[in-house]
Amino acid sequence: MEYQIGSEESLSHAVLTSVSMLEDTATTDLPVLYKTVDPNALDAIFAGDGNICISFGFSNSLIEVYNGEYLTVESA
């Protein structure tokens, strides 16, 4: 699934929201994100300009973040 990151939405919130939607579970039932990826570092990667794509596994999903604008989530 593709998820558009809101202009005022943090990347870590977008990850949690999109994964909870795909896995049909509450965000509070997901693993703690910072045990997988540092949310501050994730935001910092996309702070500048440029074409950047990163991917990582979280919970039971594979997340790909594109330019800090949108992400895709699929079952791992």
Secondary structure by P-SEA (a helix, b strand, c coil): cbbbbcccccaaaaaaaaaaaaacccccccccccccccaaaaaaaaccccbbbbbbbcccbbbbbccccccccccc
